Amino acid sequence: MSNEAKSIDKPLSWGTRISYGLGDTSCNIVMGITTAMLTLFYTDYAGVPVATVGLVMLLSRVFDGTSDVIMGVIVGKTKSKWGKARPWILWMAVPYAICTLSLFFVPQTDVSVQFWYIFVTYNLTTTVCYTAINVPYGTLSTYMTRSSKERDLLSVIRMGLSPIGKIIAVTFTLPIVKAVGNDQAAWIKVMAVWCVVAVILLVICFVRCKETVSFEEIQKNQKKVGAWKNVKALLTNQYFWSTLILWAVTCIHTTIIGTDLPYYCKYVLGNDGLYSFIYTAEIIALIVGAFACPMLLKKLNKRNLSLIGCIIVVAAQALIAVNPTSFEWLMAMTIIRSLGQAPLTSVVFGMMGDTVEFGQWKTHIRQESLIFGAGSLGFKVGTGVTSVIMTSLLAGAGFVESTTGGAVQTAAAQSMISTIFYWGPILIWAVAIIVLLMYRLDNKYPKIMEELHERESRGEM
């Protein structure tokens, strides 16, 4: 086996693991805002009609989905002294921050101007900058190690630290916004601070996370793989589809709860200040659950642990309906639901790394960046469609937008907010249960890696 193609199995340092996780902390400062708070900002502070917001989200997904696959191809072709995926984290850090800040400068003018401003800034942030960071970032783990155990740990640390970005973006944002003016200008001030934090964390991730896995020497002696053969290899990788759906489930859940919970607290519970407490409890439980996963993975494989967690999520979500207007009961069920959510959320990227090895074993084609790029496409389309469905349902129920945060909602709008909150998570986590019941890769993986090592020792993929 060539030096480049050797399996890099030695343990990574904790400093490296934590630095990798901080990359997702940074990403979630933006994604926490765009999936959880941005709709609230647009409707209740910038005065944008909820139907306009939904239309932007729908149209943006056409471009956003395409950009993930394109970025996957670009990463695969990137050559630099820092590797393939790693340099993009540095190159895109500042553009990412600038475009994120631009989201909050929505002009107070007619709806058509607002539509185009939101469309352009939203796509610059999510379609271009976020994609150009997040696809390489996800792919980076497969260039750092080939050890499934180490990738699991990277995934766990990533998902243990990523909620800190959501805490920054969601839990602290509204209280600080209210403290510094509770208007659009206040949002701009708060986001400027968060963007500086995001850039710093990305730089730390870039500096500490090195690429040590390379197949260039073997690939030089292999026949070039055409575009159609690459696409076919991806589409026939059944575990790519499994992990894509599971990744989408975790992100769609965040979109449903993040978008609807502020409205639920404000218009159903009658106190929007409760949102920060509930969201903080959810995130803390998610972090605790994530860091418990390495211990639990000694007893259970990724699939079985995730399956148990998904069942807990569905049960806890269903029990919310027992006392839906009790803050204490909602807090308790939220904590239980988050503990159940933690396993799948924590190991899904480890699963996706295993999918890369499975694909190589099955087709003799290695597709790190394409798998993560296409997987990112799936979750973005899923969250985008979810946002469109929710905003359409709210608009159809007569939701009233505001520039001051003081709108009074109709009974129909309040009922729709409650319906989305109760049933949305149950439906998507039921899908995760079905997918996991059919997932078998954990048991096959050791034999797959044994065969891959034998091939690579002969200079074959």
C-alpha positions as CSV (number, residue, x, y, z in Angstrom):
1,M,0.0,0.0,0.0
2,S,1.3,3.5,-0.8
3,N,2.0,5.9,2.0
4,E,-0.8,8.2,0.8
5,A,-3.4,5.4,0.7
6,K,-2.7,3.9,4.1
7,S,-5.6,3.8,6.5
8,I,-5.0,6.6,9.0
9,D,-6.4,5.0,12.1
10,K,-4.4,6.6,15.0
11,P,-6.5,8.6,17.5
12,L,-6.9,12.3,16.9
13,S,-6.1,14.6,19.8
14,W,-8.9,16.1,21.8
15,G,-7.7,19.6,20.7
16,T,-8.2,18.5,17.1
17,R,-11.6,17.0,17.9
18,I,-12.8,20.1,19.7
19,S,-11.5,22.4,17.0
20,Y,-13.4,20.4,14.4
21,G,-16.5,20.7,16.5
22,L,-16.1,24.5,16.7
23,G,-16.5,24.7,13.0
24,D,-20.1,23.6,13.4
25,T,-20.6,25.9,16.3
26,S,-19.8,28.7,13.8
27,C,-22.0,27.3,11.1
28,N,-24.9,27.0,13.5
29,I,-24.7,30.7,14.5
30,V,-26.0,31.3,11.0
31,M,-28.2,28.2,10.6
32,G,-29.7,28.8,14.0
33,I,-30.8,32.2,12.8
34,T,-31.9,31.2,9.4
35,T,-33.9,28.1,10.5
36,A,-35.2,29.4,13.8
37,M,-35.2,33.2,14.0
38,L,-35.1,34.6,10.5
39,T,-38.8,34.1,9.8
40,L,-39.7,35.8,13.1
41,F,-37.4,38.7,12.3
42,Y,-38.9,39.1,8.8
43,T,-42.5,39.0,9.8
44,D,-42.4,40.7,13.3
45,Y,-39.6,43.3,12.9
46,A,-39.1,44.0,9.2
47,G,-42.9,43.8,8.4
48,V,-42.5,41.3,5.5
49,P,-45.7,39.4,4.7
50,V,-45.4,35.7,5.8
51,A,-46.4,34.6,2.2
52,T,-43.5,36.6,0.8
53,V,-41.1,34.9,3.2
54,G,-42.4,31.5,2.2
55,L,-42.0,32.2,-1.5
56,V,-38.4,33.3,-1.1
57,M,-37.7,30.1,0.8
58,L,-39.3,28.0,-1.9
59,L,-37.5,29.6,-4.9
60,S,-34.2,29.7,-3.0
61,R,-34.2,25.9,-2.7
62,V,-33.8,25.5,-6.5
63,F,-30.5,27.3,-6.4
64,D,-29.4,26.1,-2.9
65,G,-29.8,22.4,-3.8
66,T,-27.8,22.8,-7.0
67,S,-25.0,24.6,-5.2
68,D,-24.4,21.7,-2.8
69,V,-23.7,19.2,-5.6
70,I,-21.5,21.8,-7.5
71,M,-19.6,22.5,-4.3
72,G,-19.1,18.7,-3.8
73,V,-17.5,18.5,-7.3
74,I,-15.4,21.6,-6.7
75,V,-14.0,20.2,-3.4
76,G,-13.1,16.9,-5.1
77,K,-11.1,18.9,-7.7
78,T,-9.5,21.3,-5.3
79,K,-5.7,21.2,-5.0
80,S,-3.9,23.4,-2.5
81,K,-1.1,23.2,0.1
82,W,-3.8,22.7,2.7
83,G,-5.6,19.9,1.0
84,K,-9.0,19.7,-0.7
85,A,-11.7,20.6,1.9
86,R,-9.8,22.5,4.6
87,P,-8.8,25.6,2.6
88,W,-12.5,26.5,1.9
89,I,-13.1,27.0,5.6
90,L,-10.5,29.8,5.6
91,W,-11.4,31.3,2.2
92,M,-15.1,31.7,2.9
93,A,-15.0,32.7,6.6
94,V,-15.2,36.5,6.1
95,P,-17.7,36.5,3.1
96,Y,-19.9,34.2,5.2
97,A,-20.0,36.7,8.0
98,I,-20.6,39.7,5.7
99,C,-23.5,38.0,3.9
100,T,-25.1,36.9,7.1
101,L,-25.1,40.4,8.4
102,S,-26.7,41.7,5.2
103,L,-29.8,39.6,5.9
104,F,-30.9,42.1,8.6
105,F,-30.7,45.2,6.5
106,V,-34.2,44.6,4.9
107,P,-35.4,48.0,3.6
108,Q,-38.7,49.4,4.9
109,T,-40.3,49.8,1.5
110,D,-42.8,48.1,-0.7
111,V,-43.2,44.3,-0.7
112,S,-41.6,43.8,-4.2
113,V,-38.4,45.5,-3.2
114,Q,-38.3,43.5,0.1
115,F,-38.8,40.3,-1.8
116,W,-35.8,40.9,-4.1
117,Y,-33.6,42.1,-1.2
118,I,-34.4,39.0,0.8
119,F,-34.0,36.7,-2.1
120,V,-30.6,38.0,-3.0
121,T,-29.2,38.2,0.5
122,Y,-30.7,34.9,1.6
123,N,-29.1,33.1,-1.3
124,L,-25.8,34.8,-1.0
125,T,-25.7,33.6,2.7
126,T,-27.1,30.1,2.3
127,T,-26.7,29.1,-1.3
128,V,-23.2,30.5,-1.8
129,C,-21.3,31.2,1.4
130,Y,-22.8,28.6,3.8
131,T,-22.6,25.9,1.2
132,A,-19.0,26.8,0.4
133,I,-18.1,26.3,4.0
134,N,-20.4,23.5,5.2
135,V,-19.9,21.0,2.3
136,P,-16.1,21.1,2.7
137,Y,-16.4,21.1,6.5
138,G,-18.5,17.9,6.5
139,T,-16.1,16.3,4.0
140,L,-13.1,17.2,6.0
141,S,-13.7,14.5,8.6
142,T,-13.2,11.8,5.9
143,Y,-9.8,13.4,5.1
144,M,-8.8,13.6,8.7
145,T,-9.2,9.9,9.5
146,R,-10.4,6.6,8.1
147,S,-11.2,5.1,11.5
148,S,-15.0,4.7,11.9
149,K,-14.6,5.1,15.6
150,E,-12.7,8.4,15.2
151,R,-15.3,9.7,12.7
152,D,-18.0,8.8,15.2
153,L,-16.2,10.8,17.9
154,L,-15.7,13.7,15.5
155,S,-19.5,13.5,14.7
156,V,-20.3,13.4,18.4
157,I,-18.1,16.3,19.3
158,R,-19.4,18.2,16.3
159,M,-23.0,17.7,17.3
160,G,-22.2,18.3,21.0
161,L,-20.6,21.7,20.2
162,S,-22.9,22.8,17.3
163,P,-25.8,23.5,19.7
164,I,-23.6,26.2,21.3
165,G,-24.0,28.1,18.0
166,K,-27.7,27.7,18.2
167,I,-27.7,29.0,21.8
168,I,-25.8,32.0,20.7
169,A,-28.1,32.5,17.8
170,V,-31.4,31.7,19.4
171,T,-31.4,31.7,23.2
172,F,-29.4,34.9,23.7
173,T,-30.5,36.9,20.6
174,L,-34.0,37.8,21.5
175,P,-33.3,39.0,25.1
176,I,-30.3,41.1,23.9
177,V,-32.3,42.5,21.0
178,K,-35.0,43.6,23.4
179,A,-32.3,45.1,25.7
180,V,-30.8,47.2,23.0
181,G,-33.9,48.6,21.3
182,N,-36.2,45.7,20.2
183,D,-36.2,46.9,16.6
184,Q,-34.4,46.1,13.3
185,A,-31.4,48.2,14.3
186,A,-31.0,46.1,17.4
187,W,-31.0,42.9,15.4
188,I,-28.2,44.3,13.2
189,K,-26.1,45.2,16.3
190,V,-26.5,41.7,17.8
191,M,-25.7,39.9,14.5
192,A,-22.6,41.9,14.0
193,V,-21.2,40.5,17.2
194,W,-22.2,37.0,16.4
195,C,-20.6,37.2,12.9
196,V,-17.2,38.2,14.5
197,V,-17.5,35.2,16.8
198,A,-18.3,32.9,13.8
199,V,-15.2,34.0,11.9
200,I,-12.9,33.4,14.9
201,L,-14.2,29.9,15.4
202,L,-13.8,29.0,11.7
203,V,-10.2,30.1,11.8
204,I,-9.5,27.9,14.8
205,C,-11.1,25.0,12.9
206,F,-8.9,25.6,9.9
207,V,-5.7,25.9,11.9
208,R,-6.1,22.7,14.0
209,C,-7.7,20.3,11.6
210,K,-5.2,18.8,9.1
211,E,-6.0,16.5,6.1
212,T,-4.0,13.2,6.5
213,V,-5.9,10.8,4.2
214,S,-5.2,11.0,0.5
215,F,-5.8,8.6,-2.5
216,E,-4.1,10.7,-5.2
217,E,-1.3,8.2,-5.8
218,I,-3.7,5.3,-6.4
219,Q,-6.1,7.5,-8.4
220,K,-3.3,8.6,-10.7
221,N,-2.9,5.0,-11.9
222,Q,-6.7,4.5,-12.2
223,K,-8.8,5.2,-15.3
224,K,-10.6,8.5,-15.0
225,V,-14.2,8.1,-13.8
226,G,-16.7,9.9,-15.9
227,A,-19.5,12.1,-14.6
228,W,-22.3,9.7,-15.4
229,K,-20.5,6.8,-13.7
230,N,-20.0,9.0,-10.6
231,V,-23.7,9.9,-10.5
232,K,-24.7,6.3,-11.0
233,A,-22.4,5.2,-8.2
234,L,-23.9,7.7,-5.8
235,L,-27.5,6.9,-6.7
236,T,-27.0,3.2,-6.3
237,N,-25.4,3.6,-2.9
238,Q,-28.4,2.6,-0.7
239,Y,-26.8,3.8,2.5
240,F,-26.3,7.3,1.0
241,W,-30.1,7.5,0.7
242,S,-30.5,6.2,4.3
243,T,-28.1,8.8,5.8
244,L,-29.5,11.6,3.6
245,I,-33.0,11.0,4.9
246,L,-31.8,10.7,8.5
247,W,-29.7,13.9,8.2
248,A,-32.8,15.6,6.7
249,V,-35.0,14.4,9.6
250,T,-32.7,16.1,12.2
251,C,-32.6,19.3,10.3
252,I,-36.3,19.4,9.5
253,H,-37.0,18.9,13.2
254,T,-34.9,22.0,14.0
255,T,-36.7,23.9,11.3
256,I,-40.2,23.0,12.6
257,I,-39.4,23.6,16.3
258,G,-37.2,26.6,15.6
259,T,-39.7,28.3,13.4
260,D,-42.9,27.4,15.2
261,L,-41.9,27.5,18.9
262,P,-41.4,31.3,19.0
263,Y,-44.9,31.7,17.6
264,Y,-46.3,29.0,20.0
265,C,-44.8,30.8,23.0
266,K,-46.0,34.2,21.9
267,Y,-49.5,33.5,20.6
268,V,-50.5,30.2,22.4
269,L,-48.7,30.4,25.8
270,G,-49.0,34.2,25.7
271,N,-45.4,34.9,26.7
272,D,-42.7,35.1,24.1
273,G,-40.1,35.3,26.9
274,L,-40.7,31.6,27.6
275,Y,-39.1,30.7,24.2
276,S,-35.5,31.3,25.4
277,F,-36.0,29.1,28.5
278,I,-37.5,26.2,26.5
279,Y,-35.0,26.4,23.7
280,T,-32.1,26.6,26.2
281,A,-33.4,23.5,28.0
282,E,-33.7,21.7,24.7
283,I,-30.1,22.5,23.7
284,I,-28.6,21.7,27.0
285,A,-30.4,18.3,27.0
286,L,-29.1,17.8,23.4
287,I,-25.5,18.5,24.5
288,V,-25.8,16.2,27.5
289,G,-27.2,13.5,25.3
290,A,-24.5,13.9,22.7
291,F,-21.6,13.6,25.1
292,A,-23.2,10.5,26.6
293,C,-23.1,8.8,23.2
294,P,-19.5,7.7,23.3
295,M,-20.2,5.7,26.4
296,L,-23.5,4.3,25.0
297,L,-21.8,3.3,21.7
298,K,-19.6,0.9,23.7
299,K,-22.8,-1.1,24.3
300,L,-24.9,-0.4,21.2
301,N,-24.0,0.3,17.6
302,K,-25.0,3.5,15.9
303,R,-28.2,2.2,14.3
304,N,-29.6,0.6,17.5
305,L,-28.8,3.6,19.7
306,S,-30.4,6.0,17.2
307,L,-33.5,3.8,16.9
308,I,-34.1,3.8,20.6
309,G,-33.7,7.6,20.6
310,C,-36.1,8.1,17.8
311,I,-38.8,6.1,19.6
312,I,-38.3,8.3,22.7
313,V,-38.7,11.4,20.6
314,V,-42.0,10.3,19.2
315,A,-43.3,9.3,22.6
316,A,-42.3,12.6,24.3
317,Q,-43.7,14.7,21.5
318,A,-47.0,12.8,21.7
319,L,-47.2,13.4,25.4
320,I,-47.0,17.2,25.0
321,A,-50.7,17.0,24.0
322,V,-51.6,15.8,27.5
323,N,-51.2,19.4,28.9
324,P,-50.3,21.6,25.9
325,T,-50.5,25.0,27.7
326,S,-48.5,24.1,30.7
327,F,-45.0,25.6,30.6
328,E,-43.6,23.1,33.1
329,W,-45.0,20.1,31.2
330,L,-43.7,21.4,27.9
331,M,-40.2,21.9,29.4
332,A,-40.2,18.3,30.8
333,M,-41.3,16.8,27.5
334,T,-38.8,19.0,25.6
335,I,-35.9,17.7,27.7
336,I,-36.9,14.1,27.2
337,R,-37.4,14.6,23.5
338,S,-34.0,16.2,23.1
339,L,-32.3,13.3,25.0
340,G,-33.9,11.0,22.5
341,Q,-32.9,13.2,19.6
342,A,-29.3,13.3,20.7
343,P,-28.1,9.9,19.4
344,L,-29.1,10.2,15.8
345,T,-28.1,13.9,15.7
346,S,-24.7,12.9,17.1
347,V,-23.8,10.0,14.9
348,V,-25.4,10.8,11.6
349,F,-22.2,12.3,10.2
350,G,-20.3,9.2,11.4
351,M,-22.9,7.2,9.4
352,M,-22.2,9.3,6.3
353,G,-18.5,8.7,6.6
354,D,-19.2,5.0,6.7
355,T,-21.2,5.5,3.6
356,V,-18.1,6.7,1.8
357,E,-16.3,3.5,2.5
358,F,-19.3,1.4,1.6
359,G,-19.5,3.2,-1.8
360,Q,-15.8,2.6,-2.5
361,W,-16.2,-1.0,-1.6
362,K,-19.3,-1.5,-3.8
363,T,-18.3,0.6,-6.9
364,H,-14.5,1.1,-6.6
365,I,-15.2,4.8,-6.6
366,R,-14.5,7.0,-3.6
367,Q,-16.9,10.0,-3.3
368,E,-16.2,11.9,-0.1
369,S,-17.2,15.4,-1.2
370,L,-19.9,14.3,-3.6
371,I,-21.7,12.3,-0.8
372,F,-21.5,15.2,1.6
373,G,-22.5,17.7,-1.0
374,A,-25.5,15.7,-2.2
375,G,-26.4,15.0,1.4
376,S,-26.3,18.7,2.1
377,L,-28.6,19.2,-0.9
378,G,-31.1,16.8,0.7
379,F,-31.2,18.5,4.0
380,K,-31.5,21.9,2.5
381,V,-34.3,20.9,0.2
382,G,-36.0,19.2,3.2
383,T,-35.7,22.3,5.4
384,G,-36.7,24.6,2.6
385,V,-39.8,22.7,1.7
386,T,-40.7,22.5,5.4
387,S,-40.4,26.3,5.7
388,V,-42.6,26.7,2.7
389,I,-45.2,24.3,4.0
390,M,-45.3,26.0,7.4
391,T,-45.4,29.6,6.1
392,S,-48.1,28.5,3.6
393,L,-50.2,26.9,6.4
394,L,-49.8,30.0,8.6
395,A,-50.7,32.4,5.7
396,G,-53.7,30.2,4.9
397,A,-54.8,30.4,8.5
398,G,-54.7,34.2,8.4
399,F,-51.4,34.9,10.2
400,V,-51.0,38.7,10.8
401,E,-47.5,40.1,10.2
402,S,-46.2,43.2,12.1
403,T,-43.3,45.7,12.2
404,T,-43.5,46.2,16.0
405,G,-44.0,42.6,17.2
406,G,-47.4,43.5,18.6
407,A,-49.9,41.7,16.2
408,V,-52.9,39.8,17.6
409,Q,-53.5,36.5,15.9
410,T,-56.9,35.0,15.0
411,A,-58.1,31.7,16.6
412,A,-57.5,29.9,13.3
413,A,-53.9,31.1,13.2
414,Q,-53.3,30.1,16.8
415,S,-54.8,26.7,16.0
416,M,-52.5,26.2,13.1
417,I,-49.4,27.2,15.1
418,S,-50.4,24.5,17.6
419,T,-51.1,21.8,15.0
420,I,-47.7,22.3,13.4
421,F,-46.0,22.2,16.8
422,Y,-47.7,19.0,17.9
423,W,-47.7,16.9,14.7
424,G,-44.7,18.0,12.6
425,P,-42.0,16.3,14.8
426,I,-44.1,13.1,15.2
427,L,-44.4,12.6,11.4
428,I,-40.7,13.2,10.6
429,W,-39.3,11.1,13.5
430,A,-41.6,8.2,12.4
431,V,-39.9,8.4,9.0
432,A,-36.5,8.1,10.8
433,I,-37.7,5.0,12.7
434,I,-38.7,3.3,9.4
435,V,-35.3,4.1,7.8
436,L,-33.3,2.8,10.8
437,L,-35.3,-0.4,10.9
438,M,-33.9,-1.1,7.4
439,Y,-30.3,0.1,8.1
440,R,-27.7,-2.7,8.2
441,L,-24.3,-1.1,7.5
442,D,-23.0,-1.2,11.1
443,N,-22.8,-5.0,11.0
444,K,-21.2,-5.1,7.5
445,Y,-18.6,-2.4,8.1
446,P,-15.7,-4.4,9.6
447,K,-15.7,-6.9,6.7
448,I,-15.9,-4.0,4.2
449,M,-12.9,-2.3,5.6
450,E,-10.9,-5.5,5.6
451,E,-11.5,-6.0,1.9
452,L,-10.7,-2.3,1.2
453,H,-7.3,-2.6,2.9
454,E,-6.5,-5.7,0.8
455,R,-7.4,-3.9,-2.4
456,E,-5.5,-0.7,-1.6
457,S,-2.4,-2.8,-0.7
458,R,-2.5,-3.9,-4.4
459,G,-2.9,-0.3,-5.6
460,E,-6.6,-0.6,-6.3
461,M,-9.6,1.3,-5.2
